[in-house]
Amino acid sequence: MKIIVGLGNPGRQYAGTRHNVGWRLLDALAVRLGLAGEASDFDRLSRQRFQALTLDASVELAAGGSQKVLLLKPQTYMNLSGQAVAAAANFYQVPPEHLLVVLDDMALPAGRLRLRAGGSHGGHNGLRDIERALGTSQYARLRLGIGAAPPGVAWQDYVLAPLTRQQQHELEPAVERGVAAACTWLQDGIVAAMNRFNVKETDET
């Protein structure tokens, strides 16, 4: 079993905000894996458990066999994300190296991706709480860039505000690449995913 977690905040007021791009990628991934007909179907089709909305899949591996995967959207609000992640990981006895967390990142330009096998939470409250709950930072994470807050705008207000039209446009291909990166992680692991998708800005076309 592997677990892919999309970070976000529950509630209609947070739908479409920068802090919820992890959920947006999970919605698209559910479509790619054949679990949903449209991205908007995730919440309707999911089961509520582990203080989260979940969908289960079995992915056929290119090398043969299959890989079970759990898609998980914590419903605890961002700063308590670790409760849901730890509950699911403990139930299925999933080690940290079989966990991928998808989240927003202000340090990356809008539309950029970055995969890491582990490391610092970088001030992100969702990662901070997952690290606390698991007792380790050695789990994979896929960051989607949302750009930096404009001068004079508090970061809390920025991440909880809706994406601009330009950022929506920039995010669409990033979500598609993020889905492909998550699928590569499922098939071949984090090193293969990093080698393929951590493209330098100067190499992008």
DAVENVEN-V817375 format. One record per residue. N is the residue number from 1. PHI is phi in whole degrees, 0 to 359 (* if undefined). PSI is psi as a letter, one per 20 degrees, with the letter a starting at -180 (NA if undefined). OMEGA is omega as a letter, one per 30 degrees, with the letter a starting at -180 (none if undefined). Layout:
# DAVENVEN-V817375
n phi psi omega
N PHI PSI OMEGA
N PHI PSI OMEGA
This chain:
# DAVENVEN-V817375
n phi psi omega
1 * p l
2 238 q a
3 235 p l
4 245 p a
5 252 p l
6 256 p a
7 270 q l
8 182 a l
9 243 p l
10 284 q l
11 112 q a
12 301 h a
13 292 i a
14 258 i a
15 297 p l
16 80 j l
17 276 r a
18 296 h a
19 289 i a
20 254 j a
21 293 h l
22 297 h l
23 293 h a
24 299 g l
25 293 h l
26 296 h l
27 302 g a
28 291 h l
29 294 h l
30 299 h l
31 293 g a
32 300 h a
33 274 j l
34 79 j a
35 271 i a
36 214 q l
37 283 h l
38 224 q a
39 301 h a
40 286 i a
41 278 i a
42 307 g a
43 297 h a
44 292 h a
45 269 i a
46 282 r l
47 260 q l
48 262 o l
49 201 r a
50 57 k a
51 57 l a
52 206 r l
53 264 p a
54 227 q l
55 228 q l
56 253 q l
57 217 r l
58 234 o a
59 261 p l
60 287 p a
61 270 q a
62 299 h a
63 278 i a
64 109 q a
65 81 a a
66 217 r l
67 231 p l
68 282 q l
69 219 q l
70 247 p l
71 267 p a
72 223 p l
73 247 o l
74 303 q l
75 249 k a
76 262 j a
77 73 q a
78 305 g a
79 284 j l
80 237 k a
81 302 h a
82 299 h l
83 299 g a
84 290 g a
85 297 g a
86 294 h l
87 298 g l
88 291 g a
89 297 g l
90 292 g a
91 298 g a
92 268 j a
93 55 l a
94 268 p l
95 287 q a
96 304 h a
97 289 i l
98 256 k a
99 240 p l
100 233 p a
101 250 p a
102 253 p a
103 208 r l
104 277 q l
105 214 o l
106 287 i a
107 281 i l
108 254 q l
109 301 q l
110 304 p l
111 95 i l
112 268 q l
113 243 q l
114 210 p l
115 255 q l
116 220 q l
117 279 i a
118 173 a l
119 126 a a
120 291 q l
121 285 i l
122 62 k a
123 86 i l
124 281 p a
125 294 h l
126 294 g l
127 295 h l
128 303 g a
129 285 h l
130 296 g l
131 301 g l
132 297 g a
133 289 h a
134 273 h a
135 76 j l
136 201 q l
137 253 j a
138 269 m l
139 222 q a
140 287 q l
141 220 q l
142 242 o a
143 261 p l
144 250 p a
145 291 p l
146 239 j a
147 80 r a
148 278 q l
149 294 p l
150 297 q l
151 305 p l
152 86 i l
153 255 p l
154 296 q a
155 299 h l
156 296 g l
157 292 h a
158 294 g a
159 289 h a
160 266 j l
161 262 q l
162 296 q l
163 298 q l
164 289 r l
165 300 g l
166 296 g l
167 292 h l
168 301 g a
169 296 g a
170 290 h a
171 281 h a
172 304 g l
173 293 h l
174 294 h l
175 296 g l
176 298 g l
177 293 h l
178 296 h l
179 297 g l
180 297 h l
181 294 g l
182 296 h l
183 294 h l
184 297 g l
185 301 g l
186 298 g a
187 282 g a
188 235 i l
189 97 r a
190 289 h a
191 296 g l
192 298 h l
193 294 g l
194 297 g a
195 298 h a
196 273 h a
197 247 i l
198 277 m a
199 275 p l
200 293 q a
201 304 h a
202 290 i a
203 268 i a
204 285 q l
205 247 NA none
